[in-house]
């Protein structure tokens, strides 16, 4: 009987400790995530003007897109396209990295859509965001 | 031997509890994590507009 009691206690302790671990925050403080974050941070200095002018908008799926090419001077169009492509590459990598860092690669789609909603929610007034498939100015 | 039949379901319950909890996507934690990263990338004020996250647990 004593043995059973000990076993049950051990099992309970294990369950509780595992549950606490599982309920913890999503891990986002990894070298991979931090590297992507600083790359995006540096790029934002160039992108913010295009968000403000409406040339670039935030899409519902957590990416960005060239919305209005005519808002960009001809000479800058190529560099804007490159900026958008690089940003989207980083964003895709960020979502994958967070999913992998938490040992749940299958969470990538949910992480992406969570980010999509939050980027749009926190966008500055005047920026263009995608909603119900159409563009809308915040 | 009787003890075994008590311990076995207990062990099964304990194990299934861990698995169940781990499959679900932690939506509230993900929103918080997203906000933190967005603030850093866009270099916003921390207290700018806190997420209206409701803890479900």
N, CA and C atoms of all chains as a GROMACS GRO file, in nm:
protein
  585
    1UNK      N    1   0.082  -0.120   0.000
    1UNK     CA    2   0.000   0.000   0.000
    1UNK      C    3   0.087   0.127   0.000
    2UNK      N    4   0.196   0.119   0.074
    2UNK     CA    5   0.286   0.234   0.083
    2UNK      C    6   0.348   0.264  -0.054
    3UNK      N    7   0.378   0.155  -0.121
    3UNK     CA    8   0.440   0.167  -0.252
    3UNK      C    9   0.345   0.235  -0.351
    4UNK      N   10   0.220   0.192  -0.343
    4UNK     CA   11   0.118   0.247  -0.434
    4UNK      C   12   0.101   0.398  -0.410
    5UNK      N   13   0.102   0.433  -0.283
    5UNK     CA   14   0.085   0.573  -0.246
    5UNK      C   15   0.200   0.657  -0.304
    6UNK      N   16   0.319   0.600  -0.289
    6UNK     CA   17   0.438   0.671  -0.339
    6UNK      C   18   0.431   0.688  -0.492
    7UNK      N   19   0.386   0.581  -0.555
    7UNK     CA   20   0.377   0.580  -0.701
    7UNK      C   21   0.276   0.684  -0.748
    8UNK      N   22   0.162   0.685  -0.681
    8UNK     CA   23   0.057   0.779  -0.718
    8UNK      C   24   0.105   0.923  -0.699
    9UNK      N   25   0.172   0.946  -0.588
    9UNK     CA   26   0.223   1.081  -0.563
    9UNK      C   27   0.322   1.123  -0.672
   10UNK      N   28   0.409   1.032  -0.707
   10UNK     CA   29   0.508   1.061  -0.810
   10UNK      C   30   0.439   1.093  -0.942
   11UNK      N   31   0.338   1.015  -0.974
   11UNK     CA   32   0.265   1.033  -1.100
   11UNK      C   33   0.194   1.168  -1.102
   12UNK      N   34   0.135   1.203  -0.989
   12UNK     CA   35   0.065   1.331  -0.979
   12UNK      C   36   0.161   1.448  -0.994
   13UNK      N   37   0.275   1.436  -0.928
   13UNK     CA   38   0.375   1.542  -0.938
   13UNK      C   39   0.420   1.562  -1.082
   14UNK      N   40   0.441   1.450  -1.147
   14UNK     CA   41   0.485   1.453  -1.286
   14UNK      C   42   0.380   1.522  -1.373
   15UNK      N   43   0.255   1.487  -1.353
   15UNK     CA   44   0.145   1.545  -1.432
   15UNK      C   45   0.139   1.695  -1.411
   16UNK      N   46   0.142   1.734  -1.286
   16UNK     CA   47   0.132   1.877  -1.256
   16UNK      C   48   0.248   1.952  -1.317
   17UNK      N   49   0.368   1.900  -1.303
   17UNK     CA   50   0.484   1.973  -1.355
   17UNK      C   51   0.479   1.981  -1.507
   18UNK      N   52   0.432   1.876  -1.571
   18UNK     CA   53   0.422   1.879  -1.717
   18UNK      C   54   0.317   1.979  -1.762
   19UNK      N   55   0.205   1.983  -1.690
   19UNK     CA   56   0.099   2.077  -1.726
   19UNK      C   57   0.147   2.220  -1.713
   20UNK      N   58   0.222   2.248  -1.609
   20UNK     CA   59   0.274   2.382  -1.588
   20UNK      C   60   0.366   2.420  -1.705
   21UNK      N   61   0.449   2.327  -1.745
   21UNK     CA   62   0.540   2.352  -1.858
   21UNK      C   63   0.461   2.383  -1.985
   22UNK      N   64   0.355   2.304  -2.010
   22UNK     CA   65   0.278   2.319  -2.132
   22UNK      C   66   0.201   2.450  -2.134
   23UNK      N   67   0.162   2.498  -2.017
   23UNK     CA   68   0.082   2.619  -2.011
   23UNK      C   69   0.168   2.744  -2.021
   24UNK      N   70   0.299   2.728  -2.020
   24UNK     CA   71   0.389   2.843  -2.024
   24UNK      C   72   0.376   2.916  -2.158
   25UNK      N   73   0.438   3.033  -2.164
   25UNK     CA   74   0.430   3.116  -2.283
   25UNK      C   75   0.491   3.049  -2.404
   26UNK      N   76   0.456   3.099  -2.518
   26UNK     CA   77   0.517   3.056  -2.642
   26UNK      C   78   0.660   3.109  -2.643
   27UNK      N   79   0.754   3.021  -2.670
   27UNK     CA   80   0.895   3.061  -2.668
   27UNK      C   81   0.928   3.141  -2.794
   28UNK      N   82   0.972   3.265  -2.776
   28UNK     CA   83   1.010   3.345  -2.892
   28UNK      C   84   1.149   3.404  -2.875
   29UNK      N   85   1.215   3.367  -2.767
   29UNK     CA   86   1.347   3.425  -2.741
   29UNK      C   87   1.457   3.327  -2.779
   30UNK      N   88   1.469   3.302  -2.909
   30UNK     CA   89   1.574   3.213  -2.956
   30UNK      C   90   1.667   3.292  -3.048
   31UNK      N   91   1.789   3.246  -3.067
   31UNK     CA   92   1.881   3.319  -3.155
   31UNK      C   93   1.823   3.339  -3.295
   32UNK      N   94   1.753   3.237  -3.345
   32UNK     CA   95   1.694   3.246  -3.480
   32UNK      C   96   1.590   3.356  -3.487
   33UNK      N   97   1.499   3.359  -3.389
   33UNK     CA   98   1.393   3.460  -3.387
   33UNK      C   99   1.455   3.599  -3.372
   34UNK      N  100   1.554   3.611  -3.284
   34UNK     CA  101   1.615   3.742  -3.262
   34UNK      C  102   1.686   3.795  -3.386
   35UNK      N  103   1.748   3.705  -3.460
   35UNK     CA  104   1.819   3.747  -3.582
   35UNK      C  105   1.719   3.801  -3.685
   36UNK      N  106   1.608   3.729  -3.702
   36UNK     CA  107   1.507   3.772  -3.800
   36UNK      C  108   1.446   3.905  -3.755
   37UNK      N  109   1.423   3.916  -3.624
   37UNK     CA  110   1.363   4.037  -3.568
   37UNK      C  111   1.451   4.159  -3.597
   38UNK      N  112   1.580   4.146  -3.576
   38UNK     CA  113   1.663   4.266  -3.597
   38UNK      C  114   1.675   4.299  -3.745
   39UNK      N  115   1.670   4.196  -3.829
   39UNK     CA  116   1.672   4.223  -3.972
   39UNK      C  117   1.546   4.299  -4.014
   40UNK      N  118   1.432   4.261  -3.957
   40UNK     CA  119   1.306   4.329  -3.989
   40UNK      C  120   1.302   4.470  -3.931
   41UNK      N  121   1.363   4.483  -3.813
   41UNK     CA  122   1.368   4.613  -3.747
   41UNK      C  123   1.446   4.713  -3.835
   42UNK      N  124   1.558   4.668  -3.889
   42UNK     CA  125   1.640   4.755  -3.974
   42UNK      C  126   1.565   4.790  -4.102
   43UNK      N  127   1.494   4.694  -4.156
   43UNK     CA  128   1.422   4.718  -4.282
   43UNK      C  129   1.304   4.813  -4.262
   44UNK      N  130   1.250   4.812  -4.142
   44UNK     CA  131   1.131   4.894  -4.116
   44UNK      C  132   1.159   5.042  -4.139
   45UNK      N  133   1.282   5.084  -4.113
   45UNK     CA  134   1.318   5.225  -4.134
   45UNK      C  135   1.292   5.265  -4.279
   46UNK      N  136   1.315   5.172  -4.372
   46UNK     CA  137   1.291   5.203  -4.513
   46UNK      C  138   1.146   5.180  -4.551
   47UNK      N  139   1.084   5.081  -4.490
   47UNK     CA  140   0.947   5.046  -4.529
   47UNK      C  141   0.842   5.143  -4.477
   48UNK      N  142   0.868   5.206  -4.363
   48UNK     CA  143   0.761   5.283  -4.298
   48UNK      C  144   0.707   5.394  -4.388
   49UNK      N  145   0.794   5.456  -4.469
   49UNK     CA  146   0.747   5.561  -4.559
   49UNK      C  147   0.649   5.504  -4.662
   50UNK      N  148   0.674   5.382  -4.705
   50UNK     CA  149   0.585   5.321  -4.805
   50UNK      C  150   0.453   5.276  -4.744
   51UNK      N  151   0.455   5.237  -4.615
   51UNK     CA  152   0.328   5.208  -4.547
   51UNK      C  153   0.246   5.337  -4.542
   52UNK      N  154   0.313   5.446  -4.504
   52UNK     CA  155   0.244   5.574  -4.486
   52UNK      C  156   0.187   5.626  -4.617
   53UNK      N  157   0.260   5.606  -4.728
   53UNK     CA  158   0.212   5.657  -4.856
   53UNK      C  159   0.107   5.566  -4.917
   54UNK      N  160   0.090   5.449  -4.862
   54UNK     CA  161  -0.009   5.356  -4.916
   54UNK      C  162   0.045   5.269  -5.028
   55UNK      N  163   0.171   5.286  -5.060
   55UNK     CA  164   0.230   5.203  -5.166
   55UNK      C  165   0.232   5.057  -5.122
   56UNK      N  166   0.262   5.036  -4.994
   56UNK     CA  167   0.270   4.900  -4.941
   56UNK      C  168   0.164   4.884  -4.832
   57UNK      N  169   0.097   4.770  -4.832
   57UNK     CA  170  -0.005   4.743  -4.732
   57UNK      C  171   0.019   4.611  -4.662
   58UNK      N  172  -0.052   4.594  -4.550
   58UNK     CA  173  -0.040   4.471  -4.471
   58UNK      C  174  -0.149   4.373  -4.514
   59UNK      N  175  -0.110   4.253  -4.546
   59UNK     CA  176  -0.209   4.155  -4.590
   59UNK      C  177  -0.264   4.077  -4.470
   60UNK      N  178  -0.379   4.014  -4.491
   60UNK     CA  179  -0.446   3.942  -4.382
   60UNK      C  180  -0.366   3.819  -4.339
   61UNK      N  181  -0.281   3.768  -4.427
   61UNK     CA  182  -0.208   3.646  -4.393
   61UNK      C  183  -0.070   3.673  -4.332
   62UNK      N  184  -0.054   3.792  -4.274
   62UNK     CA  185   0.070   3.820  -4.202
   62UNK      C  186   0.187   3.857  -4.290
   63UNK      N  187   0.160   3.898  -4.413
   63UNK     CA  188   0.266   3.941  -4.504
   63UNK      C  189   0.244   4.087  -4.541
   64UNK      N  190   0.328   4.139  -4.634
   64UNK     CA  191   0.303   4.272  -4.688
   64UNK      C  192   0.299   4.260  -4.841
   65UNK      N  193   0.236   4.358  -4.904
   65UNK     CA  194   0.224   4.352  -5.050
   65UNK      C  195   0.234   4.492  -5.108
   66UNK      N  196   0.286   4.500  -5.231
   66UNK     CA  197   0.287   4.625  -5.305
   66UNK      C  198   0.142   4.650  -5.348
   67UNK      N  199   0.082   4.755  -5.293
   67UNK     CA  200  -0.060   4.778  -5.313
   67UNK      C  201  -0.083   4.876  -5.426
   68UNK      N  202   0.000   4.980  -5.430
   68UNK     CA  203  -0.019   5.087  -5.527
   68UNK      C  204   0.117   5.130  -5.580
   69UNK      N  205   0.155   5.068  -5.690
   69UNK     CA  206   0.288   5.096  -5.745
   69UNK      C  207   0.300   5.242  -5.790
   70UNK      N  208   0.185   5.304  -5.825
   70UNK     CA  209   0.193   5.441  -5.876
   70UNK      C  210   0.230   5.541  -5.766
   71UNK      N  211   0.221   5.498  -5.638
   71UNK     CA  212   0.261   5.585  -5.528
   71UNK      C  213   0.412   5.585  -5.508
   72UNK      N  214   0.482   5.505  -5.588
   72UNK     CA  215   0.628   5.496  -5.576
   72UNK      C  216   0.690   5.558  -5.700
   73UNK      N  217   0.786   5.648  -5.682
   73UNK     CA  218   0.855   5.704  -5.800
   73UNK      C  219   0.919   5.592  -5.881
   74UNK      N  220   0.915   5.609  -6.012
   74UNK     CA  221   0.968   5.507  -6.104
   74UNK      C  222   1.104   5.454  -6.060
   75UNK      N  223   1.191   5.547  -6.020
   75UNK     CA  224   1.329   5.508  -5.988
   75UNK      C  225   1.336   5.418  -5.866
   76UNK      N  226   1.235   5.428  -5.776
   76UNK     CA  227   1.241   5.353  -5.651
   76UNK      C  228   1.166   5.220  -5.657
   77UNK      N  229   1.095   5.197  -5.768
   77UNK     CA  230   1.007   5.079  -5.774
   77UNK      C  231   1.080   4.947  -5.754
   78UNK      N  232   1.195   4.938  -5.816
   78UNK     CA  233   1.268   4.812  -5.804
   78UNK      C  234   1.311   4.787  -5.660
   79UNK      N  235   1.354   4.894  -5.595
   79UNK     CA  236   1.401   4.875  -5.457
   79UNK      C  237   1.284   4.844  -5.364
   80UNK      N  238   1.165   4.899  -5.393
   80UNK     CA  239   1.049   4.866  -5.311
   80UNK      C  240   1.012   4.720  -5.328
   81UNK      N  241   1.014   4.675  -5.451
   81UNK     CA  242   0.984   4.534  -5.476
   81UNK      C  243   1.080   4.444  -5.399
   82UNK      N  244   1.206   4.481  -5.398
   82UNK     CA  245   1.307   4.401  -5.328
   82UNK      C  246   1.281   4.404  -5.177
   83UNK      N  247   1.243   4.522  -5.127
   83UNK     CA  248   1.214   4.536  -4.984
   83UNK      C  249   1.096   4.447  -4.944
   84UNK      N  250   0.990   4.450  -5.026
   84UNK     CA  251   0.871   4.370  -4.996
   84UNK      C  252   0.907   4.221  -4.998
   85UNK      N  253   0.983   4.180  -5.097
   85UNK     CA  254   1.019   4.038  -5.108
   85UNK      C  255   1.104   3.995  -4.989
   86UNK      N  256   1.200   4.080  -4.950
   86UNK     CA  257   1.288   4.045  -4.838
   86UNK      C  258   1.209   4.040  -4.708
   87UNK      N  259   1.117   4.135  -4.692
   87UNK     CA  260   1.036   4.139  -4.570
   87UNK      C  261   0.949   4.013  -4.561
   88UNK      N  262   0.888   3.976  -4.673
   88UNK     CA  263   0.802   3.857  -4.671
   88UNK      C  264   0.882   3.730  -4.644
   89UNK      N  265   1.003   3.727  -4.694
   89UNK     CA  266   1.088   3.611  -4.667
   89UNK      C  267   1.119   3.602  -4.516
   90UNK      N  268   1.149   3.718  -4.458
   90UNK     CA  269   1.177   3.721  -4.313
   90UNK      C  270   1.053   3.682  -4.234
   91UNK      N  271   0.939   3.733  -4.276
   91UNK     CA  272   0.815   3.704  -4.201
   91UNK      C  273   0.784   3.555  -4.206
   92UNK      N  274   0.796   3.496  -4.323
   92UNK     CA  275   0.772   3.352  -4.335
   92UNK      C  276   0.868   3.273  -4.247
   93UNK      N  277   0.994   3.316  -4.248
   93UNK     CA  278   1.096   3.248  -4.167
   93UNK      C  279   1.067   3.266  -4.019
   94UNK      N  280   1.017   3.384  -3.982
   94UNK     CA  281   0.986   3.412  -3.841
   94UNK      C  282   0.876   3.318  -3.791
   95UNK      N  283   0.769   3.303  -3.870
   95UNK     CA  284   0.659   3.217  -3.826
   95UNK      C  285   0.705   3.071  -3.815
   96UNK      N  286   0.786   3.029  -3.912
   96UNK     CA  287   0.836   2.891  -3.908
   96UNK      C  288   0.929   2.871  -3.789
   97UNK      N  289   1.012   2.971  -3.764
   97UNK     CA  290   1.110   2.962  -3.655
   97UNK      C  291   1.041   2.953  -3.519
   98UNK      N  292   0.936   3.031  -3.500
   98UNK     CA  293   0.864   3.027  -3.373
   98UNK      C  294   0.798   2.890  -3.354
   99UNK      N  295   0.737   2.840  -3.462
   99UNK     CA  296   0.674   2.708  -3.454
   99UNK      C  297   0.777   2.600  -3.421
  100UNK      N  298   0.890   2.606  -3.486
  100UNK     CA  299   0.994   2.505  -3.463
  100UNK      C  300   1.057   2.519  -3.325
  101UNK      N  301   1.075   2.644  -3.280
  101UNK     CA  302   1.135   2.666  -3.149
  101UNK      C  303   1.047   2.610  -3.038
  102UNK      N  304   0.917   2.598  -3.066
  102UNK     CA  305   0.825   2.542  -2.967
  102UNK      C  306   0.794   2.395  -2.992
  103UNK      N  307   0.873   2.336  -3.082
  103UNK     CA  308   0.860   2.194  -3.115
  103UNK      C  309   0.721   2.159  -3.169
  104UNK      N  310   0.657   2.255  -3.233
  104UNK     CA  311   0.527   2.230  -3.295
  104UNK      C  312   0.525   2.293  -3.434
  105UNK      N  313   0.594   2.232  -3.530
  105UNK     CA  314   0.596   2.290  -3.665
  105UNK      C  315   0.456   2.308  -3.724
  106UNK      N  316   0.362   2.226  -3.676
  106UNK     CA  317   0.225   2.234  -3.731
  106UNK      C  318   0.151   2.359  -3.683
  107UNK      N  319   0.208   2.432  -3.591
  107UNK     CA  320   0.144   2.555  -3.544
  107UNK      C  321   0.174   2.674  -3.636
  108UNK      N  322   0.255   2.653  -3.737
  108UNK     CA  323   0.302   2.764  -3.820
  108UNK      C  324   0.186   2.846  -3.880
  109UNK      N  325   0.083   2.776  -3.930
  109UNK     CA  326  -0.030   2.846  -3.992
  109UNK      C  327  -0.104   2.930  -3.889
  110UNK      N  328  -0.119   2.877  -3.769
  110UNK     CA  329  -0.190   2.952  -3.665
  110UNK      C  330  -0.108   3.071  -3.617
  111UNK      N  331   0.022   3.051  -3.609
  111UNK     CA  332   0.110   3.161  -3.569
  111UNK      C  333   0.102   3.272  -3.675
  112UNK      N  334   0.104   3.231  -3.802
  112UNK     CA  335   0.096   3.328  -3.911
  112UNK      C  336  -0.034   3.408  -3.903
  113UNK      N  337  -0.145   3.340  -3.879
  113UNK     CA  338  -0.272   3.414  -3.879
  113UNK      C  339  -0.285   3.500  -3.754
  114UNK      N  340  -0.228   3.454  -3.642
  114UNK     CA  341  -0.227   3.539  -3.522
  114UNK      C  342  -0.149   3.667  -3.550
  115UNK      N  343  -0.030   3.651  -3.610
  115UNK     CA  344   0.051   3.767  -3.644
  115UNK      C  345  -0.023   3.857  -3.743
  116UNK      N  346  -0.088   3.797  -3.842
  116UNK     CA  347  -0.162   3.873  -3.941
  116UNK      C  348  -0.260   3.968  -3.875
  117UNK      N  349  -0.336   3.913  -3.779
  117UNK     CA  350  -0.435   3.996  -3.709
  117UNK      C  351  -0.368   4.106  -3.627
  118UNK      N  352  -0.259   4.069  -3.560
  118UNK     CA  353  -0.195   4.166  -3.470
  118UNK      C  354  -0.124   4.277  -3.547
  119UNK      N  355  -0.057   4.243  -3.659
  119UNK     CA  356   0.008   4.348  -3.740
  119UNK      C  357  -0.097   4.450  -3.782
  120UNK      N  358  -0.213   4.399  -3.829
  120UNK     CA  359  -0.319   4.486  -3.879
  120UNK      C  360  -0.378   4.570  -3.766
  121UNK      N  361  -0.403   4.505  -3.654
  121UNK     CA  362  -0.460   4.575  -3.539
  121UNK      C  363  -0.369   4.688  -3.491
  122UNK      N  364  -0.239   4.665  -3.498
  122UNK     CA  365  -0.146   4.763  -3.442
  122UNK      C  366  -0.089   4.858  -3.547
  123UNK      N  367  -0.136   4.845  -3.672
  123UNK     CA  368  -0.088   4.934  -3.777
  123UNK      C  369  -0.124   5.079  -3.744
  124UNK      N  370  -0.041   5.172  -3.791
  124UNK     CA  371  -0.065   5.312  -3.759
  124UNK      C  372  -0.178   5.368  -3.845
  125UNK      N  373  -0.247   5.470  -3.795
  125UNK     CA  374  -0.354   5.534  -3.875
  125UNK      C  375  -0.297   5.583  -4.007
  126UNK      N  376  -0.369   5.561  -4.114
  126UNK     CA  377  -0.323   5.601  -4.246
  126UNK      C  378  -0.263   5.486  -4.325
  127UNK      N  379  -0.221   5.382  -4.259
  127UNK     CA  380  -0.166   5.267  -4.329
  127UNK      C  381  -0.279   5.185  -4.391
  128UNK      N  382  -0.243   5.111  -4.495
  128UNK     CA  383  -0.343   5.029  -4.562
  128UNK      C  384  -0.332   4.884  -4.517
  129UNK      N  385  -0.447   4.827  -4.488
  129UNK     CA  386  -0.449   4.688  -4.442
  129UNK      C  387  -0.558   4.611  -4.518
  130UNK      N  388  -0.537   4.482  -4.529
  130UNK     CA  389  -0.633   4.399  -4.600
  130UNK      C  390  -0.742   4.352  -4.503
  131UNK      N  391  -0.866   4.367  -4.547
  131UNK     CA  392  -0.974   4.314  -4.464
  131UNK      C  393  -1.083   4.260  -4.554
  132UNK      N  394  -1.124   4.138  -4.530
  132UNK     CA  395  -1.222   4.067  -4.614
  132UNK      C  396  -1.181   4.069  -4.762
  133UNK      N  397  -1.055   4.054  -4.785
  133UNK     CA  398  -1.007   4.045  -4.924
  133UNK      C  399  -0.986   4.180  -4.991
  134UNK      N  400  -1.036   4.289  -4.930
  134UNK     CA  401  -1.018   4.420  -4.992
  134UNK      C  402  -0.923   4.507  -4.910
  135UNK      N  403  -0.879   4.618  -4.969
  135UNK     CA  404  -0.789   4.708  -4.896
  135UNK      C  405  -0.869   4.815  -4.823
  136UNK      N  406  -0.820   4.850  -4.706
  136UNK     CA  407  -0.891   4.947  -4.624
  136UNK      C  408  -0.785   5.033  -4.556
  137UNK      N  409  -0.812   5.164  -4.546
  137UNK     CA  410  -0.716   5.251  -4.480
  137UNK      C  411  -0.751   5.266  -4.334
  138UNK      N  412  -0.650   5.250  -4.251
  138UNK     CA  413  -0.678   5.261  -4.106
  138UNK      C  414  -0.693   5.407  -4.063
  139UNK      N  415  -0.140  -0.755  -0.695
  139UNK     CA  416  -0.190  -0.743  -0.832
  139UNK      C  417  -0.304  -0.642  -0.841
  140UNK      N  418  -0.378  -0.630  -0.730
  140UNK     CA  419  -0.489  -0.536  -0.729
  140UNK      C  420  -0.439  -0.392  -0.746
  141UNK      N  421  -0.322  -0.368  -0.685
  141UNK     CA  422  -0.265  -0.234  -0.694
  141UNK      C  423  -0.239  -0.194  -0.839
  142UNK      N  424  -0.199  -0.292  -0.915
  142UNK     CA  425  -0.167  -0.267  -1.056
  142UNK      C  426  -0.287  -0.208  -1.131
  143UNK      N  427  -0.405  -0.262  -1.098
  143UNK     CA  428  -0.526  -0.216  -1.169
  143UNK      C  429  -0.571  -0.078  -1.125
  144UNK      N  430  -0.516  -0.032  -1.015
  144UNK     CA  431  -0.545   0.106  -0.974
  144UNK      C  432  -0.442   0.199  -1.038
  145UNK      N  433  -0.319   0.152  -1.037
  145UNK     CA  434  -0.210   0.236  -1.086
  145UNK      C  435  -0.216   0.254  -1.237
  146UNK      N  436  -0.258   0.151  -1.308
  146UNK     CA  437  -0.257   0.157  -1.455
  146UNK      C  438  -0.348   0.267  -1.509
  147UNK      N  439  -0.474   0.272  -1.469
  147UNK     CA  440  -0.559   0.382  -1.519
  147UNK      C  441  -0.506   0.518  -1.479
  148UNK      N  442  -0.450   0.525  -1.360
  148UNK     CA  443  -0.392   0.651  -1.314
  148UNK      C  444  -0.281   0.698  -1.405
  149UNK      N  445  -0.194   0.605  -1.438
  149UNK     CA  446  -0.081   0.637  -1.525
  149UNK      C  447  -0.132   0.679  -1.663
  150UNK      N  448  -0.232   0.607  -1.711
  150UNK     CA  449  -0.289   0.640  -1.842
  150UNK      C  450  -0.350   0.779  -1.840
  151UNK      N  451  -0.420   0.811  -1.733
  151UNK     CA  452  -0.483   0.941  -1.719
  151UNK      C  453  -0.377   1.051  -1.717
  152UNK      N  454  -0.273   1.027  -1.639
  152UNK     CA  455  -0.166   1.125  -1.627
  152UNK      C  456  -0.101   1.151  -1.762
  153UNK      N  457  -0.074   1.047  -1.836
  153UNK     CA  458  -0.008   1.061  -1.966
  153UNK      C  459  -0.099   1.130  -2.066
  154UNK      N  460  -0.227   1.092  -2.067
  154UNK     CA  461  -0.318   1.152  -2.165
  154UNK      C  462  -0.338   1.300  -2.135
  155UNK      N  463  -0.334   1.339  -2.009
  155UNK     CA  464  -0.350   1.479  -1.973
  155UNK      C  465  -0.238   1.562  -2.035
  156UNK      N  466  -0.117   1.512  -2.029
  156UNK     CA  467  -0.003   1.585  -2.086
  156UNK      C  468  -0.021   1.601  -2.236
  157UNK      N  469  -0.057   1.492  -2.302
  157UNK     CA  470  -0.069   1.494  -2.448
  157UNK      C  471  -0.178   1.591  -2.491
  158UNK      N  472  -0.293   1.582  -2.425
  158UNK     CA  473  -0.406   1.668  -2.463
  158UNK      C  474  -0.367   1.815  -2.456
  159UNK      N  475  -0.304   1.854  -2.346
  159UNK     CA  476  -0.274   1.994  -2.328
  159UNK      C  477  -0.173   2.042  -2.430
  160UNK      N  478  -0.080   1.956  -2.467
  160UNK     CA  479   0.024   2.000  -2.558
  160UNK      C  480  -0.019   2.014  -2.703
  161UNK      N  481  -0.131   1.951  -2.742
  161UNK     CA  482  -0.168   1.962  -2.884
  161UNK      C  483  -0.230   2.096  -2.915
  162UNK      N  484  -0.300   2.155  -2.818
  162UNK     CA  485  -0.372   2.278  -2.847
  162UNK      C  486  -0.279   2.396  -2.864
  163UNK      N  487  -0.312   2.477  -2.962
  163UNK     CA  488  -0.234   2.597  -2.990
  163UNK      C  489  -0.264   2.702  -2.883
  164UNK      N  490  -0.161   2.752  -2.814
  164UNK     CA  491  -0.185   2.852  -2.709
  164UNK      C  492  -0.213   2.989  -2.769
  165UNK      N  493  -0.339   3.015  -2.803
  165UNK     CA  494  -0.376   3.136  -2.877
  165UNK      C  495  -0.342   3.263  -2.800
  166UNK      N  496  -0.373   3.264  -2.671
  166UNK     CA  497  -0.349   3.385  -2.593
  166UNK      C  498  -0.200   3.414  -2.581
  167UNK      N  499  -0.121   3.308  -2.559
  167UNK     CA  500   0.024   3.326  -2.550
  167UNK      C  501   0.080   3.371  -2.684
  168UNK      N  502   0.023   3.321  -2.793
  168UNK     CA  503   0.071   3.359  -2.926
  168UNK      C  504   0.044   3.507  -2.952
  169UNK      N  505  -0.072   3.556  -2.910
  169UNK     CA  506  -0.103   3.698  -2.930
  169UNK      C  507  -0.006   3.785  -2.852
  170UNK      N  508   0.023   3.744  -2.731
  170UNK     CA  509   0.117   3.820  -2.649
  170UNK      C  510   0.254   3.821  -2.713
  171UNK      N  511   0.298   3.705  -2.759
  171UNK     CA  512   0.429   3.693  -2.823
  171UNK      C  513   0.434   3.778  -2.950
  172UNK      N  514   0.325   3.775  -3.027
  172UNK     CA  515   0.320   3.854  -3.151
  172UNK      C  516   0.331   4.002  -3.119
  173UNK      N  517   0.256   4.047  -3.019
  173UNK     CA  518   0.260   4.188  -2.982
  173UNK      C  519   0.399   4.233  -2.942
  174UNK      N  520   0.467   4.147  -2.869
  174UNK     CA  521   0.601   4.181  -2.822
  174UNK      C  522   0.695   4.198  -2.942
  175UNK      N  523   0.685   4.107  -3.036
  175UNK     CA  524   0.772   4.115  -3.154
  175UNK      C  525   0.736   4.234  -3.240
  176UNK      N  526   0.606   4.259  -3.258
  176UNK     CA  527   0.560   4.373  -3.339
  176UNK      C  528   0.611   4.504  -3.279
  177UNK      N  529   0.599   4.516  -3.148
  177UNK     CA  530   0.648   4.637  -3.082
  177UNK      C  531   0.795   4.660  -3.110
  178UNK      N  532   0.871   4.551  -3.107
  178UNK     CA  533   1.015   4.565  -3.128
  178UNK      C  534   1.047   4.597  -3.274
  179UNK      N  535   0.980   4.530  -3.365
  179UNK     CA  536   1.010   4.552  -3.507
  179UNK      C  537   0.968   4.693  -3.549
  180UNK      N  538   0.852   4.736  -3.503
  180UNK     CA  539   0.803   4.869  -3.540
  180UNK      C  540   0.849   4.976  -3.442
  181UNK      N  541   0.922   4.936  -3.340
  181UNK     CA  542   0.975   5.027  -3.239
  181UNK      C  543   0.869   5.120  -3.183
  182UNK      N  544   0.763   5.059  -3.133
  182UNK     CA  545   0.653   5.135  -3.073
  182UNK      C  546   0.677   5.147  -2.924
  183UNK      N  547   0.597   5.235  -2.862
  183UNK     CA  548   0.598   5.244  -2.716
  183UNK      C  549   0.537   5.117  -2.660
  184UNK      N  550   0.593   5.067  -2.551
  184UNK     CA  551   0.542   4.943  -2.492
  184UNK      C  552   0.396   4.954  -2.449
  185UNK      N  553   0.358   5.072  -2.396
  185UNK     CA  554   0.224   5.088  -2.340
  185UNK      C  555   0.126   5.144  -2.442
  186UNK      N  556   0.170   5.148  -2.568
  186UNK     CA  557   0.093   5.213  -2.674
  186UNK      C  558  -0.053   5.166  -2.678
  187UNK      N  559  -0.071   5.040  -2.711
  187UNK     CA  560  -0.207   4.988  -2.725
  187UNK      C  561  -0.203   4.842  -2.686
  188UNK      N  562  -0.224   4.814  -2.560
  188UNK     CA  563  -0.213   4.675  -2.517
  188UNK      C  564  -0.319   4.587  -2.583
  189UNK      N  565  -0.282   4.466  -2.609
  189UNK     CA  566  -0.375   4.373  -2.673
  189UNK      C  567  -0.490   4.342  -2.578
  190UNK      N  568  -0.606   4.327  -2.636
  190UNK     CA  569  -0.721   4.290  -2.554
  190UNK      C  570  -0.728   4.138  -2.545
  191UNK      N  571  -0.626   4.086  -2.480
  191UNK     CA  572  -0.616   3.940  -2.469
  191UNK      C  573  -0.688   3.894  -2.344
  192UNK      N  574  -0.772   3.796  -2.363
  192UNK     CA  575  -0.839   3.739  -2.247
  192UNK      C  576  -0.783   3.601  -2.222
  193UNK      N  577  -0.729   3.584  -2.105
  193UNK     CA  578  -0.676   3.452  -2.069
  193UNK      C  579  -0.792   3.355  -2.055
  194UNK      N  580  -0.784   3.246  -2.128
  194UNK     CA  581  -0.892   3.148  -2.119
  194UNK      C  582  -0.864   3.047  -2.009
  195UNK      N  583  -0.744   3.055  -1.954
  195UNK     CA  584  -0.712   2.960  -1.849
  195UNK      C  585  -0.666   3.031  -1.725
   0.00000   0.00000   0.00000
